């Protein structure tokens, strides 16, 4: 089944336990594999004012239909998913 980007944007996202996480705001497309890598989900109002954004990797998606996306219960906030800096070794002079 095909789903268009206009159907995907604003699609409700739920966990497998039925908890509503928010709606898809955007996604990353891997042009090499022509696949979606990550989905970005805007949550509802948090503490009355703020929205949060969740990043959901395509491996966490259980199912997608035109009605909703269902994901594993464990998702990360975008800020938690950032890579930690890696220290590179430098060659020693002989």
Beta strands, then each sheet from edge to edge (+ up, - down):
strand 1: 12-15
strand 2: 20-30
strand 3: 35-42
strand 4: 53-57
strand 5: 61-64
strand 6: 69-71
strand 7: 76-77
sheet 1: 5+ 6- 1- 2+ 3- 4+ 7-
end
